Amino acid sequence: MILVRHEIGEVLRDLRQQKGRTLRQVASRASVALGYLSEVERGQKEASSEILASVAEALDVPISTIMREVSDRLSVLEGITSFPDVVPDELVAMATPELSLR
């Protein structure tokens, strides 16, 4: 069974290690208990959107980057080999209304 929390945990751990930060540093900066963040990274606990946002900020990474990586990993696990790598025009227009006036 594929669990999203496992992939989220792996992505968070990978990003933290890529940035050379300890679990303690990220937990402190995100105002999250060290033990809880450890459980999230190991896929044992579900992180709320608020916790994910705090950890993303502590890692100086947009939450969209985290979710994109999770999505890509899930696609691979599900055996999906081709998926679009573009943001739909409707979402771009919603995010940047000034561009939709052109």
N, C-alpha and C positions, 0 to 999 in steps of 0.2 A: 504494500500500500504506500502510495506517495503522500507524504505529509508536507504541507506548505511550511509549517514551523521548522522542519529540519532544514529546508533550503534557505529560509530566512536566516537561521542561525549560522549556517555555513557561510553565507554571503557576508554577514556582519563580522564573523571571525576573520575571513579572508581580507576584508577591507581594513579591519583593525591592524592585522599583522602587516599588511602592505604599507600602512602608514607608520609602522614601528611603534605603536602604542600598546601599553599594557592594558589588561582588563580593568585593573584598578584605575588607571588614568581616564579611560572612557567612561566607566561607571561614575566616577566622581564628577567629571565634566557634564555628564548627562543627568546628574542627580538621580541615579538609579542604584539600588543596592547591588553590591558586587556579586553576591550569591545569585541574585535574580538574573542579572545580565549573563552570568556564567551558564545558568540553566537555559536561557534563551539561546545562547550560542550553541549549546549542545542539543537544541531541539526538544528540550524537556518541558518548556513553558511557552505558551502563546504570548507574544508581545502585543499590547494594544497599539493602536495607531499613534497615541500620544508618546508611548515609550519609543516606538520606532522613529518618530520625528525627533525626539530628544537625542537618541543615539546617532541618528544621521547628522544632526547639528554638531554633536561632539566629535564626529569623525570628519566634519567639513565636507560632507558628501550630500548632494541633493537626494531626497527620499526617492525621487523618480529613478535615479541611478540604481539604488538598491532594489527597487521593485522590478526594474527592467532586467537586472541580473537574475533575480529570482524567477521571473517569467521565462527567461532564456533557459535556465537550468531545468525548469519544469517541462518545457517543450522537449528538451533532449530526453528526459526521463520517460516522457509519454511517447517517444518515438516520432515526434514531429520533426521532419528534416527540412521543411521549407516553410517559412512564415515571413510575412511582410516586415520590412525593416524601415517603415516610414510611419510618421504620425499622420493620421487622417486629417484632411483639409478642415473639416468641421472643428476639430479640436484646436488646431492652430488658430483658426478664426476666433474661437472662444477665448483663447489665452492671449491673443494679441489683436484686440478689436480694431486698432488703428490700421492694421494691415488689411482687414477685410473691406475697408473703405476704398481701396485702390482698384 
